[in-house]
Amino acid sequence: SVLQYKDEMRPDIKEGLIAQKMQAKINENTSVTPLDVKKYFETYKKDSLPDIGTEVEVGEIALYPKLTKAEKQRFYDKLDAIRLRVKSGEDFGFLAKTYSEDPGSAAEGGDLGFFDRGQMAKEFTAWAFKLKAGEMSPVFETDFGYHVLQVIERRGEQVHARHILVRPVTTPASLERVKLKADSIYNDIVSKKLPFFTAAATYSDNKETQYNGGMMLYADNQTARTTFIPVEKLDPSVFVVIDTMKVGNISKPVAFNNQQDGKEGYKIFLLKSKIILLI
């Protein structure tokens, strides 16, 4: 029922909203508190949540902060100092447990087990298959951050390795820069200087939607590659934004914090269409 749907979505929406609260000085207009969540639901009548059977097409422009060379250097230097400690005789596994920011391997001393050439990022693979057993890489960068890699064993076309990961963290200054960029793009779109789909292709940092005009695909039906998404399948943080929008509307830049990869930034949404199916 609609009431059941409302109750089921309440914790997810609360989690999604609170996850978006970031950098209060930068994001004063979009900060979200538990009280905001309570007020959000209190504004609805019991029957006013979207009907199960409603599908929407949603476009997004995702913008991630870009660190300056000086900002990135701090994280590089941090990991390089750890690498020098290993070179000086300290235990790689202990330092990985202490400093690595890879939640999947830190507790295991950075141990990744055996893997083949197709399993890791290309930069990671290049070093893993270049080094001999016992050798350690210099600091190198992937989309996940900065790594130091040590090969434990080679077995045919597989490598057993461990690593230490340091993730560059967004700074208040980098968040401010990306917010200004998001505001500028939003203003160009609503003033008709720039079509939404062109802006997505030009500026969006979401590689999955960038070349699809920013249109989100229904994740549960990738084979059909449909852009029509049941509202109950939307990410709660997206649902909260588009739920009050009219078809054709563009949202102002909204702060987000991706719980899976820790990325922060801003998104601009387009509600392209909305249909109510007869069920």
N, C-alpha and C positions, 0 to 999 in steps of 0.2 A: 504494500500500500504506500501511498504518498507519505504518511506519517512514519512508516517503517524506514522508508528511504531517507527521510530527514534525520531520523535518529542514527541510522547507519553512517551517514556522511558527516555527522557532527564532529567526531574525533579526528577524522581525516582532514576535514577543512580546518579545524583548529590547528592541527600539526602543520599544515601547509601554510597557514597564515603566519603563525609564529616563526616559522623558518624564514619568512621573508623579512622579518624585522632586522635591520642592519644599519649600523653607522648612523645613530640618531641625528647628529648634526647635519649630515648630508641628506638624510631621508625623512625630514620632519613631517612631510606631507603624506608619506605612505607607511609610517610606522604602524604596527599592528600589535595589539595587546589582547590578552584573554577577554577583557571587557569588550573589545571590539567584536570578537567572535560572538559573544552573548548578544550584543546589540544587533548584530547582523541577522541572527535568527529571530529575534524579537520583532524585527521589521516586517516579517512575513506573516501572512495569514496561514492557517493550517493547510490550506489547499493551494498555496501559491508557489510551492517549489515545482521545478520543471517536471512534466509528466514523464514517466518511463515510456520510452518510445519517441522521445525528441532526439533528433540528430542535428548536429551543427557542423559547419565548415569554419575552421579557425586558422588564421594566418598569424605568424609571429616573426618578429625581428628580435633576435637575441644579441645583446652586446656585452662582451666580457671586458673587464679592465685590462689594459696593456701596461705592464710595468716598464719603467724606463731602464736603460742599460745600468744605471747606478743602482736602482732598486733590485734588479735581478742579480747584480754582482754580490750583494750581501748574502744571498742564499747559496750562490756558487762558492763563495769563500768559506761559508759555514761547513759545507760538505767537504771541501778540499782540506780543511783543517782536520776533520775526522779521518780522512784518507791518510794524511801524514801521520796520525797516531797509529794507524794500522802498520804503516811502513816502519814505524819506530818500535814495533813489537807488541802493541796492544791487540787483544783478541777481536777479530772482525765480528764474530757472532755476538759478543757482549755489547759492542758498540752499536750493532744493528738493533738489538733489543732496546738499547737506551735511546737511540736517536732516530731510527728509521720511522718514516711517516707512512709506510705501506702497511695498512691494517691487516692485510692478508698474509704477510710474511714476517713482520717485526718480531712477533712472539716466538718465532722459530729461528731467531738469529739471522733473519733475512733469507733463509733457505727457500728456494723456489722449486726444488726437486729437479727432475729431468724434463727437458722440453726440446722441441724440434724447431726448425727454422720458421715455421708458419705461426707460431704461438705468441710471439712477443712483438713489440714495436720494432720497426726496422732498425733504428739506431741501437736498440738493446741487442737485437739479433746479431748485428754487425760485430759488436765487441765480444759477445759471448762465443761466437764461432771463430774469432780471430785469436783469442788468448789460449795459452796452454794451461793445463791444470796447475793451480797454485798462483797463477798470475792475476794481477788486479788492474782494472782499467783506470784511466784518468776520469775526472768528473765529466759526464756528458749529459745532454738534455734530451728528453722526449716530451710528448704532450702531457705526461704525468708530473714532470718536474725534473730535478737533477738526480742522477744516479752515480754510484760507484759500484762496480760489479767485480766479483771474484769467482773464477771458475774453480770448481771443486773436482770435477771428473768429466772426462769426455768418453762417450761410448758410441762409436759409429757416427751416425748423423744426429745424435742427441747430446745435449750438454747438461750437466748438473752444476748449478750456480747459485750464488747468494748475492744479495745486493742491499744497499742502504739508499733510501729515497728521502730527499728533502723537497717538499712542495713549496714553491714560491707562494706567499700569502699576499692577497690584495691589501693595499694600503689605503688609508683615507684619501690620500691625494689621487691615487689611481681610480678610486670609486667616484670621486668628484669629476675627474676628467671624462669618464664614460657617461656620467649622468648628463653633463653638458652636451656631449655628442648625441645622446638619446633625445634630449630636448630639441636639439637643432633638427634632427631627422624628423621627429614628430611634427614640428612646426612646418617643415617643408611639405610633408604629406598632407596635412589638413589645409594648407594654403594652396594646394593643387600644383605646387612646383615640382613635386616628385610623386609618381604613382607608388603605392604601397609595394607592389610586386617588384618594381625596379629597385626600390630601397632595400628590400629583402635580399635580392640577388647581389646588390652592391656592398651592403654593409653588414648583413647578419653573420654572426659567428657560429650559428648552428648549421653545420655542414649537411645535416640530414634534411633540412628544409630550405636551405639557402637557394638551391637551384630548382626548387619547386614553387617559386614565387612566395616562399615563406609558409606555404600551406602544410599544416600538420597532417600526417597519415595516421589512419586507424591502426594502432600497434597490434591489436588482436587479429587483424586481417591483412597482413603484409602482402600476401599473395595477390590479393585484388588491388592493392595499392589505392584504396579508396580514401578520399578526403572527408567523407561523411563519418562523423564520430558520435556514437550514442553519448548523451550528456553524462550518464552515470559512469562512463569509462574515461572521462576527462580527468587529468590531474586536478586535485582539489584547488590548487592555487590558480589554475587557469579558469576553472568553473566559477570561482568567486568573482573574477574580473569580468568575464563575458556574460554572466548571468543577468546583469542589469543593462547590458548594451543592446541597442537596436541593430538590426541587420544593416551592414554598410558602415557602421561606426568604427572609429579607431580609438583605442584606449590611450591615455597618457602613459608615459613610461612608468613601468611598475618594477620595483626592486624584487629580486629573486635570489634564492640561495639553494642550489641544487644539492640535495642531501646525498646523492650517490657519489658525486665527484668533488663536492665542496666548492664548486665554482659559484661565484657571486656576480651580479651584474644587473642589467635592466632589460626588460622586454616590452615591446609595443605589440598590441594585439589588434587584429582585424576580425570582426564577426562577419564573414562573407555571406553565409546563408544559415537558415534555421528551418527545419521541417518537423512537423508533428505527424508521426505515423499512426495509422489506425490499427490498434491492437485490441 
